Amino acid sequence: MAGLRKAVDERLYVSRKNGGGMLRREIWVDGQQRVVRYNLAYINHLIYPGDNGRVVGYDSAHGQAHCHYMGKVAPVRLSSFQRIEARFQKEWSRLARQAKYAKD
């Protein structure tokens, strides 16, 4: 990963009242600040205990963009990181809301 810089390395905890779990964001950029590698994950062992609790996640490990969803892996055909990040935001939010209402 010569020439790459980890621009984002975050762990954000979702409150129990909002569904619980943790968001993990790792983003690497090149010299022109273009996203060249990423790992986005919503982790909540109460929703899905497999795959280290990763309920949904997107990453570009192994040179290919793919999605993890409750233990299943599928290629991603979105054209930009911004679209992938928007899709991830929508999906983890929906899953956390469902978890929240299942507890009520």
FENDA-V789774 format. One record per residue. N is the residue number from 1. RES is the residue in one letter. D_LAST is the distance of its C-alpha to the last C-alpha in Angstrom with 2 decimals. Layout:
# FENDA-V789774
N,RES,D_LAST / N,RES,D_LAST
This chain:
# FENDA-V789774
1,M,45.63 / 2,A,48.70 / 3,G,48.41 / 4,L,44.60 / 5,R,42.62 / 6,K,38.98 / 7,A,37.89 / 8,V,34.16 / 9,D,32.56 / 10,E,29.05 / 11,R,25.97 / 12,L,23.10 / 13,Y,19.94 / 14,V,16.59 / 15,S,14.45 / 16,R,11.28 / 17,K,9.55 / 18,N,11.17 / 19,G,10.43 / 20,G,13.13 / 21,G,16.49 / 22,M,19.93 / 23,L,22.13 / 24,R,25.72 / 25,R,28.52 / 26,E,32.18 / 27,I,34.82 / 28,W,38.56 / 29,V,41.18 / 30,D,44.90 / 31,G,47.77 / 32,Q,47.08 / 33,Q,43.40 / 34,R,42.28 / 35,V,39.17 / 36,V,40.62 / 37,R,37.91 / 38,Y,34.16 / 39,N,31.11 / 40,L,27.63 / 41,A,24.64 / 42,Y,20.87 / 43,I,20.31 / 44,N,17.11 / 45,H,17.93 / 46,L,14.41 / 47,I,14.54 / 48,Y,18.27 / 49,P,20.43 / 50,G,23.71 / 51,D,25.94 / 52,N,25.16 / 53,G,21.50 / 54,R,22.60 / 55,V,20.08 / 56,V,22.35 / 57,G,25.58 / 58,Y,28.89 / 59,D,32.16 / 60,S,35.87 / 61,A,37.03 / 62,H,40.12 / 63,G,41.24 / 64,Q,38.88 / 65,A,35.66 / 66,H,32.90 / 67,C,29.16 / 68,H,27.12 / 69,Y,24.06 / 70,M,22.48 / 71,G,25.95 / 72,K,27.94 / 73,V,30.45 / 74,A,31.97 / 75,P,34.51 / 76,V,33.64 / 77,R,36.06 / 78,L,35.05 / 79,S,38.06 / 80,S,36.94 / 81,F,34.76 / 82,Q,33.39 / 83,R,32.13 / 84,I,30.63 / 85,E,28.87 / 86,A,27.54 / 87,R,26.29 / 88,F,24.63 / 89,Q,22.89 / 90,K,21.60 / 91,E,20.46 / 92,W,18.70 / 93,S,16.88 / 94,R,15.69 / 95,L,14.65 / 96,A,12.76 / 97,R,10.87 / 98,Q,10.13 / 99,A,9.01 / 100,K,6.71 / 101,Y,5.11 / 102,A,5.61 / 103,K,3.82 / 104,D,0.00
